[in-house]
Amino acid sequence: MNTTKLSSKGQVIIPKPLRTAHHWQVGQELIAVNFGDGILLKPKTPFLETDINDVASCLKFSGKTKTLDDMKLAIAKGIQEKHK
């Protein structure tokens, strides 16, 4: 078990074995989550932020756009076929 102390400025040194195990470098931003009886520290951004265009751009569709009713009918048809 690693122990540390809270400084007069509210700072805590995370023991080196823990920093090494989590690959945290100088400047790593952390999120502090309050659990009532303790605090959980998590990396602020464990991966690069993306938006829907970055993620869904590989899902290019050429053809007539499907309506919500088309999708509901396809789901209903799939359910009926599965239970025959």
N, CA, C and O of each residue as an XYZ file, in Angstrom:
336
protein
N       0.858     -1.172      0.000
C       0.000      0.000      0.000
C       0.899      1.229      0.000
O       1.880      1.299      0.740
N       0.547      2.193     -0.841
C       1.273      3.454     -0.900
C       0.522      4.511     -0.098
O      -0.706      4.582     -0.143
N       1.268      5.325      0.632
C       0.645      6.415      1.379
C       1.254      7.733      0.931
O       2.377      7.782      0.428
N       0.495      8.791      1.125
C       0.942     10.136      0.773
C       0.288     11.110      1.735
O      -0.585     10.716      2.509
N       0.690     12.373      1.704
C       0.116     13.379      2.594
C      -0.442     14.533      1.782
O       0.030     14.828      0.684
N      -1.447     15.174      2.339
C      -2.032     16.369      1.750
C      -1.221     17.569      2.203
O      -1.017     17.764      3.401
N      -0.753     18.384      1.247
C       0.051     19.555      1.612
C      -0.855     20.696      2.067
O      -2.077     20.620      1.938
N      -0.249     21.744      2.595
C      -1.013     22.912      3.048
C      -1.714     23.600      1.876
O      -2.656     24.365      2.082
N      -1.263     23.337      0.657
C      -1.886     23.917     -0.539
C      -2.903     22.968     -1.164
O      -3.420     23.245     -2.247
N      -3.194     21.860     -0.501
C      -4.174     20.910     -1.009
C      -3.620     19.980     -2.071
O      -4.385     19.336     -2.789
N      -2.309     19.898     -2.182
C      -1.691     19.051     -3.192
C      -1.350     17.679     -2.620
O      -1.011     17.536     -1.446
N      -1.452     16.676     -3.491
C      -1.130     15.301     -3.120
C      -0.131     14.780     -4.138
O      -0.307     14.977     -5.340
N       0.909     14.120     -3.670
C       1.866     13.480     -4.575
C       1.411     12.043     -4.773
O       1.255     11.284     -3.816
N       1.202     11.686     -6.032
C       0.828     10.311     -6.338
C       2.121      9.499     -6.371
O       3.033      9.831     -7.127
N       2.215      8.448     -5.571
C       3.450      7.667     -5.514
C       3.886      7.168     -6.902
O       3.059      6.799     -7.736
N       5.207      7.168     -7.122
C       5.767      6.811     -8.417
C       5.295      5.453     -8.938
O       4.992      5.351    -10.127
N       5.216      4.407     -8.115
C       4.746      3.122     -8.658
C       3.344      3.221     -9.289
O       3.063      2.556    -10.286
N       2.476      4.046     -8.707
C       1.135      4.216     -9.266
C       1.179      5.031    -10.559
O       0.495      4.693    -11.525
N       1.978      6.100    -10.586
C       2.109      6.899    -11.812
C       2.667      6.048    -12.941
O       2.212      6.144    -14.080
N       3.639      5.226    -12.629
C       4.252      4.364    -13.639
C       3.249      3.320    -14.132
O       3.143      3.083    -15.335
N       2.521      2.702    -13.217
C       1.560      1.664    -13.584
C       0.463      2.201    -14.504
O      -0.044      1.482    -15.365
N       0.103      3.465    -14.315
C      -0.968      4.066    -15.122
C      -0.434      4.892    -16.287
O      -1.208      5.499    -17.027
N       0.887      4.916    -16.449
C       1.538      5.654    -17.533
C       1.199      7.143    -17.489
O       1.040      7.775    -18.533
N       1.088      7.703    -16.288
C       0.806      9.118    -16.127
C       2.106      9.888    -16.126
O       3.019      9.591    -15.356
N       2.184     10.880    -16.997
C       3.377     11.718    -17.123
C       3.097     13.087    -16.511
O       1.962     13.399    -16.149
N       4.147     13.900    -16.400
C       4.007     15.268    -15.903
C       2.990     16.007    -16.767
O       3.053     15.940    -17.995
N       2.074     16.694    -16.147
C       1.061     17.454    -16.872
C      -0.223     16.693    -17.140
O      -1.179     17.260    -17.670
N      -0.259     15.427    -16.784
C      -1.477     14.621    -16.995
C      -2.636     15.261    -16.258
O      -2.547     15.505    -15.054
N      -3.728     15.538    -16.967
C      -4.913     16.080    -16.321
C      -5.745     14.923    -15.784
O      -5.916     13.903    -16.452
N      -6.258     15.096    -14.573
C      -7.036     14.060    -13.917
C      -8.399     14.601    -13.528
O      -8.547     15.787    -13.233
N      -9.383     13.735    -13.527
C     -10.717     14.058    -13.044
C     -10.826     13.466    -11.645
O     -10.516     12.293    -11.439
N     -11.264     14.269    -10.690
C     -11.457     13.801     -9.322
C     -12.945     13.542     -9.116
O     -13.756     14.464     -9.212
N     -13.310     12.280     -8.829
C     -14.704     11.896     -8.635
C     -14.917     11.612     -7.152
O     -14.226     10.780     -6.564
N     -15.881     12.312     -6.551
C     -16.164     12.180     -5.130
C     -17.077     10.986     -4.886
O     -18.160     10.899     -5.465
N     -16.642     10.063     -4.026
C     -17.444      8.899     -3.668
C     -17.899      8.948     -2.215
O     -18.313      7.929     -1.661
N     -17.826     10.105     -1.600
C     -18.266     10.240     -0.212
C     -17.184      9.845      0.763
O     -16.736     10.670      1.560
N     -16.754      8.588      0.716
C     -15.717      8.128      1.636
C     -14.341      8.108      0.988
O     -13.371      7.669      1.606
N     -14.249      8.580     -0.249
C     -12.965      8.608     -0.944
C     -13.087      9.333     -2.272
O     -14.174      9.752     -2.669
N     -11.976      9.473     -2.942
C     -11.916     10.153     -4.227
C     -11.245      9.237     -5.233
O     -10.230      8.606     -4.936
N     -11.817      9.171     -6.420
C     -11.247      8.402     -7.521
C     -10.603      9.384     -8.498
O     -11.241     10.355     -8.905
N      -9.348      9.143     -8.878
C      -8.679      9.953     -9.882
C      -8.669      9.185    -11.193
O      -8.237      8.033    -11.246
N      -9.153      9.838    -12.263
C      -9.196      9.218    -13.580
C      -8.556     10.157    -14.583
O      -8.651     11.374    -14.424
N      -7.903      9.628    -15.619
C      -7.364     10.492    -16.660
C      -8.493     11.290    -17.303
O      -9.573     10.754    -17.553
N      -8.242     12.571    -17.571
C      -9.285     13.416    -18.153
C      -9.684     12.944    -19.540
O     -10.873     12.859    -19.847
N      -8.711     12.638    -20.377
C      -9.022     12.172    -21.725
C      -8.198     10.928    -22.024
O      -7.056     11.033    -22.473
N      -8.776      9.733    -21.776
C      -8.019      8.512    -22.035
C      -7.813      8.254    -23.523
O      -6.981      7.422    -23.887
N      -8.551      8.948    -24.393
C      -8.378      8.815    -25.838
C      -8.736     10.151    -26.474
O      -9.354     10.996    -25.826
N      -8.365     10.351    -27.703
C      -8.643     11.598    -28.394
C     -10.139     11.786    -28.575
O     -10.872     10.837    -28.854
N     -10.584     13.036    -28.412
C     -11.989     13.335    -28.634
C     -12.321     13.237    -30.107
O     -11.520     13.624    -30.958
N     -13.490     12.725    -30.407
C     -13.958     12.629    -31.784
C     -15.383     13.162    -31.845
O     -16.050     13.320    -30.823
N     -15.829     13.434    -33.052
C     -17.236     13.790    -33.211
C     -17.883     12.771    -34.142
O     -17.205     11.895    -34.679
N     -19.173     12.885    -34.328
C     -19.910     11.878    -35.092
C     -19.385     11.754    -36.517
O     -19.398     10.659    -37.080
N     -18.927     12.841    -37.106
C     -18.413     12.779    -38.472
C     -17.132     11.951    -38.553
O     -16.911     11.246    -39.538
N     -16.292     12.031    -37.525
C     -15.069     11.228    -37.502
C     -15.399      9.745    -37.405
O     -14.753      8.916    -38.046
N     -16.392      9.420    -36.615
C     -16.722      8.025    -36.342
C     -17.563      7.417    -37.459
O     -17.296      6.297    -37.895
N     -18.568      8.138    -37.921
C     -19.527      7.573    -38.870
C     -19.133      7.795    -40.325
O     -19.838      7.334    -41.223
N     -18.032      8.482    -40.580
C     -17.668      8.749    -41.971
C     -17.362      7.463    -42.733
O     -17.441      7.439    -43.961
N     -17.016      6.403    -42.024
C     -16.732      5.127    -42.684
C     -18.017      4.386    -43.041
O     -17.970      3.350    -43.704
N     -19.147      4.899    -42.614
C     -20.424      4.233    -42.860
C     -21.173      4.878    -44.022
O     -22.381      5.103    -43.944
N     -20.463      5.166    -45.077
C     -21.078      5.830    -46.226
C     -22.146      4.920    -46.827
O     -21.955      3.714    -46.979
N     -23.268      5.536    -47.161
C     -24.394      4.800    -47.721
C     -24.821      5.488    -49.007
O     -25.079      6.692    -49.024
N     -24.892      4.733    -50.056
C     -25.402      5.307    -51.300
C     -26.693      4.582    -51.631
O     -26.721      3.359    -51.765
N     -27.730      5.333    -51.757
C     -29.043      4.757    -52.017
C     -30.102      5.631    -51.405
O     -29.815      6.700    -50.866
N     -31.325      5.170    -51.491
C     -32.439      5.925    -50.937
C     -32.368      5.903    -49.411
O     -32.158      4.850    -48.809
N     -32.541      7.052    -48.800
C     -32.534      7.153    -47.346
C     -33.724      6.405    -46.769
O     -34.837      6.505    -47.284
N     -33.489      5.660    -45.705
C     -34.554      4.892    -45.057
C     -35.287      5.793    -44.062
O     -34.663      6.589    -43.360
N     -36.599      5.663    -44.006
C     -37.390      6.414    -43.035
C     -37.494      5.600    -41.748
O     -37.142      4.421    -41.713
N     -37.978      6.242    -40.708
C     -38.180      5.535    -39.446
C     -39.195      4.406    -39.621
O     -39.037      3.330    -39.044
N     -40.234      4.654    -40.418
C     -41.223      3.599    -40.680
C     -40.586      2.410    -41.414
O     -40.896      1.256    -41.118
N     -39.684      2.702    -42.384
C     -38.977      1.624    -43.091
C     -38.191      0.767    -42.105
O     -38.193     -0.461    -42.195
N     -37.523      1.424    -41.168
C     -36.709      0.699    -40.187
C     -37.584     -0.143    -39.263
O     -37.249     -1.286    -38.950
N     -38.718      0.435    -38.826
C     -39.623     -0.313    -37.952
C     -40.167     -1.550    -38.667
O     -40.259     -2.621    -38.067
N     -40.527     -1.408    -39.944
C     -41.027     -2.548    -40.715
C     -39.956     -3.626    -40.867
O     -40.248     -4.816    -40.755
N     -38.723     -3.209    -41.120
C     -37.629     -4.176    -41.266
C     -37.391     -4.927    -39.959
O     -37.140     -6.132    -39.975
N     -37.465     -4.232    -38.835
C     -37.282     -4.880    -37.528
C     -38.408     -5.874    -37.280
O     -38.165     -7.004    -36.858
N     -39.640     -5.451    -37.542
C     -40.790     -6.337    -37.353
C     -40.675     -7.582    -38.223
O     -40.975     -8.688    -37.775
N     -40.239     -7.399    -39.472
C     -40.067     -8.521    -40.399
C     -38.998     -9.478    -39.860
O     -39.179    -10.696    -39.884
N     -37.892     -8.921    -39.376
C     -36.821     -9.746    -38.821
C     -37.283    -10.563    -37.635
O     -36.915    -11.729    -37.492
N     -38.094     -9.948    -36.778
C     -38.619    -10.651    -35.601
C     -39.533    -11.790    -36.030
O     -39.454    -12.898    -35.498
N     -40.411    -11.505    -37.008
C     -41.331    -12.536    -37.498
C     -40.566    -13.708    -38.107
O     -40.912    -14.864    -37.864
N     -39.538    -13.423    -38.890
C     -38.747    -14.489    -39.524
C     -38.015    -15.326    -38.488
O     -37.883    -16.541    -38.640
N     -37.546    -14.680    -37.443
C     -36.795    -15.395    -36.413
C     -37.686    -16.351    -35.612
O     -37.221    -17.388    -35.140
N     -38.953    -16.002    -35.464
C     -39.864    -16.807    -34.635
C     -40.745    -17.753    -35.441
O     -41.735    -18.262    -34.915
N     -40.411    -17.998    -36.690
C     -41.184    -18.956    -37.504
C     -40.697    -20.352    -37.276
O     -41.222    -21.294    -37.870
